Amino acid sequence: MKKIKCIGCGGEFSDIKGPVHRYMESCAGCWAAFGEVLAREYSDPAYFEVHRLTVDAYAIQHPGSPTKRQCIHSVGVHLVRLCLFHEYGLSPENANDAMLEAAKNKHNFTWLEPPDSPGKITVADVVKKTTVQGHKAIVREWAKSAWDAWEQHHQIVRTWAQKQKQ
C-alpha cells in the first residue's frame, strides 16, 4: 500500500480513506494509528499509565489552524500539561488537574507558531510497539521529543503553567 506523510506530525502512514479529527489536522492513516494506540491504552491499565502523555504529544504534533480558537486552546492546554510534567515534575494526575485549571483561562492563550519539526517520534513509531514496557517507554520519549520541539515557545508556556502551579 502507498505511504503518505501526515500533514501534522510528518509520520509515514498508509494512504487510506477514512475519518480524521475535526480540527487537529492529520491524514486518515495517522488518525487511525492514534485510535489504535488509544484503544490499547483504554483496554489495559498498564498501558493507561501514559495515556495523558499520548494525548498531549499527539495534540501538539497536530496543532491545526491559527484561525480556529479551538486549535489555539488545545495546543495551549496540552503544552501546559507537558510543561508541568517535564519541567516541574508534577505527577500525571497533578499535571492533569493543573491543565484543567489552565483550560479555564484558555481564552487568554495566543497562537504559537508550530515548530518546523514536530519531534523525532510520532504515533507511527508508538503504534509499532507491542509490549507494555516498550509502549510506555516510547510514549515517554515521544512526549519529551514533542515538548522539546516547541522550545521556541517554552517561556510563554511556562508563564501559562506557572499561573496554574501557584
LUMKOL-761284 format. One record per residue (C-alpha): residue number from 0; residue in three letters; x, y, z. Coordinates in nm, 2 decimals. Layout:
BEGIN
<site rodren="NUM" vomar="ALA" X="X" Y="Y" Z="Z"/>
...
END
This chain:
BEGIN
<site rodren="0" vomar="MET" X="0.00" Y="0.00" Z="0.00"/>
<site rodren="1" vomar="LYS" X="0.12" Y="0.35" Z="-0.08"/>
<site rodren="2" vomar="LYS" X="0.26" Y="0.56" Z="0.21"/>
<site rodren="3" vomar="ILE" X="0.20" Y="0.93" Z="0.26"/>
<site rodren="4" vomar="LYS" X="0.34" Y="1.18" Z="0.50"/>
<site rodren="5" vomar="CYS" X="0.10" Y="1.32" Z="0.76"/>
<site rodren="6" vomar="ILE" X="0.03" Y="1.69" Z="0.73"/>
<site rodren="7" vomar="GLY" X="0.06" Y="1.73" Z="1.11"/>
<site rodren="8" vomar="CYS" X="0.33" Y="1.51" Z="1.26"/>
<site rodren="9" vomar="GLY" X="0.52" Y="1.42" Z="0.94"/>
<site rodren="10" vomar="GLY" X="0.50" Y="1.05" Z="1.01"/>
<site rodren="11" vomar="GLU" X="0.46" Y="0.80" Z="0.73"/>
<site rodren="12" vomar="PHE" X="0.12" Y="0.62" Z="0.71"/>
<site rodren="13" vomar="SER" X="-0.07" Y="0.40" Z="0.47"/>
<site rodren="14" vomar="ASP" X="-0.27" Y="0.61" Z="0.23"/>
<site rodren="15" vomar="ILE" X="-0.62" Y="0.51" Z="0.34"/>
<site rodren="16" vomar="LYS" X="-0.96" Y="0.67" Z="0.32"/>
<site rodren="17" vomar="GLY" X="-1.13" Y="0.73" Z="0.65"/>
<site rodren="18" vomar="PRO" X="-1.22" Y="0.98" Z="0.92"/>
<site rodren="19" vomar="VAL" X="-0.99" Y="1.25" Z="1.07"/>
<site rodren="20" vomar="HIS" X="-1.02" Y="1.47" Z="1.37"/>
<site rodren="21" vomar="ARG" X="-1.24" Y="1.78" Z="1.31"/>
<site rodren="22" vomar="TYR" X="-0.96" Y="2.04" Z="1.40"/>
<site rodren="23" vomar="MET" X="-0.64" Y="1.85" Z="1.46"/>
<site rodren="24" vomar="GLU" X="-0.51" Y="1.82" Z="1.10"/>
<site rodren="25" vomar="SER" X="-0.38" Y="1.48" Z="1.00"/>
<site rodren="26" vomar="CYS" X="-0.41" Y="1.22" Z="0.73"/>
<site rodren="27" vomar="ALA" X="-0.66" Y="0.93" Z="0.78"/>
<site rodren="28" vomar="GLY" X="-0.38" Y="0.68" Z="0.84"/>
<site rodren="29" vomar="CYS" X="-0.23" Y="0.89" Z="1.12"/>
<site rodren="30" vomar="TRP" X="-0.57" Y="0.93" Z="1.29"/>
<site rodren="31" vomar="ALA" X="-0.64" Y="0.55" Z="1.26"/>
<site rodren="32" vomar="ALA" X="-0.30" Y="0.48" Z="1.42"/>
<site rodren="33" vomar="PHE" X="-0.38" Y="0.72" Z="1.71"/>
<site rodren="34" vomar="GLY" X="-0.71" Y="0.54" Z="1.75"/>
<site rodren="35" vomar="GLU" X="-0.53" Y="0.21" Z="1.77"/>
<site rodren="36" vomar="VAL" X="-0.30" Y="0.35" Z="2.04"/>
<site rodren="37" vomar="LEU" X="-0.59" Y="0.49" Z="2.24"/>
<site rodren="38" vomar="ALA" X="-0.77" Y="0.16" Z="2.22"/>
<site rodren="39" vomar="ARG" X="-0.46" Y="-0.02" Z="2.36"/>
<site rodren="40" vomar="GLU" X="-0.44" Y="0.23" Z="2.64"/>
<site rodren="41" vomar="TYR" X="-0.80" Y="0.22" Z="2.73"/>
<site rodren="42" vomar="SER" X="-0.81" Y="-0.16" Z="2.73"/>
<site rodren="43" vomar="ASP" X="-0.53" Y="-0.22" Z="2.98"/>
<site rodren="44" vomar="PRO" X="-0.45" Y="-0.02" Z="3.29"/>
<site rodren="45" vomar="ALA" X="-0.08" Y="-0.10" Z="3.24"/>
<site rodren="46" vomar="TYR" X="-0.08" Y="0.10" Z="2.92"/>
<site rodren="47" vomar="PHE" X="-0.31" Y="0.37" Z="3.05"/>
<site rodren="48" vomar="GLU" X="-0.04" Y="0.49" Z="3.28"/>
<site rodren="49" vomar="VAL" X="0.10" Y="0.71" Z="2.99"/>
<site rodren="50" vomar="HIS" X="-0.23" Y="0.79" Z="2.83"/>
<site rodren="51" vomar="ARG" X="-0.22" Y="1.16" Z="2.91"/>
<site rodren="52" vomar="LEU" X="0.13" Y="1.19" Z="2.76"/>
<site rodren="53" vomar="THR" X="-0.01" Y="1.02" Z="2.44"/>
<site rodren="54" vomar="VAL" X="-0.29" Y="1.27" Z="2.41"/>
<site rodren="55" vomar="ASP" X="-0.06" Y="1.57" Z="2.47"/>
<site rodren="56" vomar="ALA" X="0.21" Y="1.46" Z="2.22"/>
<site rodren="57" vomar="TYR" X="-0.05" Y="1.38" Z="1.95"/>
<site rodren="58" vomar="ALA" X="-0.23" Y="1.71" Z="2.01"/>
<site rodren="59" vomar="ILE" X="0.08" Y="1.93" Z="1.98"/>
<site rodren="60" vomar="GLN" X="0.20" Y="1.75" Z="1.68"/>
<site rodren="61" vomar="HIS" X="-0.13" Y="1.82" Z="1.51"/>
<site rodren="62" vomar="PRO" X="-0.19" Y="2.19" Z="1.60"/>
<site rodren="63" vomar="GLY" X="-0.44" Y="2.27" Z="1.33"/>
<site rodren="64" vomar="SER" X="-0.50" Y="2.63" Z="1.21"/>
<site rodren="65" vomar="PRO" X="-0.45" Y="2.97" Z="1.38"/>
<site rodren="66" vomar="THR" X="-0.79" Y="3.07" Z="1.25"/>
<site rodren="67" vomar="LYS" X="-0.97" Y="2.82" Z="1.48"/>
<site rodren="68" vomar="ARG" X="-0.98" Y="2.92" Z="1.85"/>
<site rodren="69" vomar="GLN" X="-1.03" Y="2.56" Z="1.95"/>
<site rodren="70" vomar="CYS" X="-0.68" Y="2.48" Z="1.80"/>
<site rodren="71" vomar="ILE" X="-0.52" Y="2.76" Z="2.00"/>
<site rodren="72" vomar="HIS" X="-0.69" Y="2.63" Z="2.32"/>
<site rodren="73" vomar="SER" X="-0.60" Y="2.27" Z="2.25"/>
<site rodren="74" vomar="VAL" X="-0.23" Y="2.34" Z="2.18"/>
<site rodren="75" vomar="GLY" X="-0.21" Y="2.57" Z="2.49"/>
<site rodren="76" vomar="VAL" X="-0.36" Y="2.33" Z="2.74"/>
<site rodren="77" vomar="HIS" X="-0.16" Y="2.03" Z="2.61"/>
<site rodren="78" vomar="LEU" X="0.17" Y="2.23" Z="2.62"/>
<site rodren="79" vomar="VAL" X="0.09" Y="2.34" Z="2.97"/>
<site rodren="80" vomar="ARG" X="0.04" Y="1.98" Z="3.09"/>
<site rodren="81" vomar="LEU" X="0.37" Y="1.87" Z="2.92"/>
<site rodren="82" vomar="CYS" X="0.55" Y="2.16" Z="3.08"/>
<site rodren="83" vomar="LEU" X="0.42" Y="2.08" Z="3.43"/>
<site rodren="84" vomar="PHE" X="0.51" Y="1.71" Z="3.38"/>
<site rodren="85" vomar="HIS" X="0.86" Y="1.76" Z="3.23"/>
<site rodren="86" vomar="GLU" X="0.98" Y="2.08" Z="3.39"/>
<site rodren="87" vomar="TYR" X="0.81" Y="2.09" Z="3.72"/>
<site rodren="88" vomar="GLY" X="0.80" Y="1.71" Z="3.79"/>
<site rodren="89" vomar="LEU" X="0.43" Y="1.70" Z="3.86"/>
<site rodren="90" vomar="SER" X="0.27" Y="1.36" Z="3.86"/>
<site rodren="91" vomar="PRO" X="0.04" Y="1.29" Z="3.57"/>
<site rodren="92" vomar="GLU" X="-0.27" Y="1.34" Z="3.80"/>
<site rodren="93" vomar="ASN" X="-0.14" Y="1.67" Z="3.94"/>
<site rodren="94" vomar="ALA" X="-0.04" Y="1.79" Z="3.59"/>
<site rodren="95" vomar="ASN" X="-0.38" Y="1.70" Z="3.46"/>
<site rodren="96" vomar="ASP" X="-0.56" Y="1.89" Z="3.74"/>
<site rodren="97" vomar="ALA" X="-0.34" Y="2.19" Z="3.66"/>
<site rodren="98" vomar="MET" X="-0.42" Y="2.15" Z="3.29"/>
<site rodren="99" vomar="LEU" X="-0.79" Y="2.16" Z="3.37"/>
<site rodren="100" vomar="GLU" X="-0.74" Y="2.48" Z="3.56"/>
<site rodren="101" vomar="ALA" X="-0.54" Y="2.62" Z="3.27"/>
<site rodren="102" vomar="ALA" X="-0.84" Y="2.54" Z="3.04"/>
<site rodren="103" vomar="LYS" X="-1.05" Y="2.78" Z="3.25"/>
<site rodren="104" vomar="ASN" X="-0.82" Y="3.06" Z="3.12"/>
<site rodren="105" vomar="LYS" X="-0.77" Y="2.93" Z="2.76"/>
<site rodren="106" vomar="HIS" X="-0.93" Y="3.24" Z="2.62"/>
<site rodren="107" vomar="ASN" X="-0.61" Y="3.42" Z="2.71"/>
<site rodren="108" vomar="PHE" X="-0.39" Y="3.18" Z="2.50"/>
<site rodren="109" vomar="THR" X="-0.25" Y="3.30" Z="2.18"/>
<site rodren="110" vomar="TRP" X="-0.15" Y="3.11" Z="1.86"/>
<site rodren="111" vomar="LEU" X="0.20" Y="2.97" Z="1.89"/>
<site rodren="112" vomar="GLU" X="0.36" Y="2.91" Z="1.55"/>
<site rodren="113" vomar="PRO" X="0.43" Y="2.54" Z="1.53"/>
<site rodren="114" vomar="PRO" X="0.80" Y="2.43" Z="1.51"/>
<site rodren="115" vomar="ASP" X="0.95" Y="2.33" Z="1.18"/>
<site rodren="116" vomar="SER" X="0.99" Y="1.98" Z="1.31"/>
<site rodren="117" vomar="PRO" X="0.73" Y="1.83" Z="1.54"/>
<site rodren="118" vomar="GLY" X="0.98" Y="1.60" Z="1.71"/>
<site rodren="119" vomar="LYS" X="1.17" Y="1.28" Z="1.61"/>
<site rodren="120" vomar="ILE" X="0.89" Y="1.04" Z="1.73"/>
<site rodren="121" vomar="THR" X="0.53" Y="1.02" Z="1.61"/>
<site rodren="122" vomar="VAL" X="0.23" Y="0.80" Z="1.66"/>
<site rodren="123" vomar="ALA" X="0.37" Y="0.59" Z="1.37"/>
<site rodren="124" vomar="ASP" X="0.65" Y="0.48" Z="1.60"/>
<site rodren="125" vomar="VAL" X="0.43" Y="0.42" Z="1.90"/>
<site rodren="126" vomar="VAL" X="0.17" Y="0.20" Z="1.72"/>
<site rodren="127" vomar="LYS" X="0.45" Y="-0.05" Z="1.63"/>
<site rodren="128" vomar="LYS" X="0.54" Y="-0.12" Z="2.00"/>
<site rodren="129" vomar="THR" X="0.38" Y="-0.45" Z="2.11"/>
<site rodren="130" vomar="THR" X="0.48" Y="-0.48" Z="2.48"/>
<site rodren="131" vomar="VAL" X="0.36" Y="-0.27" Z="2.78"/>
<site rodren="132" vomar="GLN" X="0.72" Y="-0.17" Z="2.86"/>
<site rodren="133" vomar="GLY" X="0.80" Y="-0.08" Z="2.50"/>
<site rodren="134" vomar="HIS" X="0.48" Y="0.12" Z="2.47"/>
<site rodren="135" vomar="LYS" X="0.53" Y="0.32" Z="2.79"/>
<site rodren="136" vomar="ALA" X="0.90" Y="0.39" Z="2.71"/>
<site rodren="137" vomar="ILE" X="0.83" Y="0.52" Z="2.36"/>
<site rodren="138" vomar="VAL" X="0.53" Y="0.73" Z="2.47"/>
<site rodren="139" vomar="ARG" X="0.75" Y="0.90" Z="2.74"/>
<site rodren="140" vomar="GLU" X="1.02" Y="0.96" Z="2.47"/>
<site rodren="141" vomar="TRP" X="0.75" Y="1.09" Z="2.23"/>
<site rodren="142" vomar="ALA" X="0.61" Y="1.33" Z="2.48"/>
<site rodren="143" vomar="LYS" X="0.96" Y="1.47" Z="2.56"/>
<site rodren="144" vomar="SER" X="1.05" Y="1.50" Z="2.20"/>
<site rodren="145" vomar="ALA" X="0.73" Y="1.68" Z="2.11"/>
<site rodren="146" vomar="TRP" X="0.77" Y="1.91" Z="2.41"/>
<site rodren="147" vomar="ASP" X="1.13" Y="1.98" Z="2.32"/>
<site rodren="148" vomar="ALA" X="1.03" Y="2.06" Z="1.96"/>
<site rodren="149" vomar="TRP" X="0.82" Y="2.36" Z="2.09"/>
<site rodren="150" vomar="GLU" X="1.13" Y="2.51" Z="2.27"/>
<site rodren="151" vomar="GLN" X="1.09" Y="2.85" Z="2.10"/>
<site rodren="152" vomar="HIS" X="0.77" Y="2.89" Z="2.30"/>
<site rodren="153" vomar="HIS" X="0.87" Y="2.74" Z="2.63"/>
<site rodren="154" vomar="GLN" X="0.89" Y="3.07" Z="2.81"/>
<site rodren="155" vomar="ILE" X="0.53" Y="3.16" Z="2.71"/>
<site rodren="156" vomar="VAL" X="0.41" Y="2.81" Z="2.81"/>
<site rodren="157" vomar="ARG" X="0.60" Y="2.84" Z="3.14"/>
<site rodren="158" vomar="THR" X="0.41" Y="3.16" Z="3.21"/>
<site rodren="159" vomar="TRP" X="0.08" Y="2.99" Z="3.14"/>
<site rodren="160" vomar="ALA" X="0.18" Y="2.69" Z="3.35"/>
<site rodren="161" vomar="GLN" X="0.32" Y="2.90" Z="3.64"/>
<site rodren="162" vomar="LYS" X="-0.02" Y="3.06" Z="3.69"/>
<site rodren="163" vomar="GLN" X="-0.16" Y="2.71" Z="3.74"/>
<site rodren="164" vomar="LYS" X="0.12" Y="2.59" Z="3.97"/>
<site rodren="165" vomar="GLN" X="0.06" Y="2.87" Z="4.23"/>
END
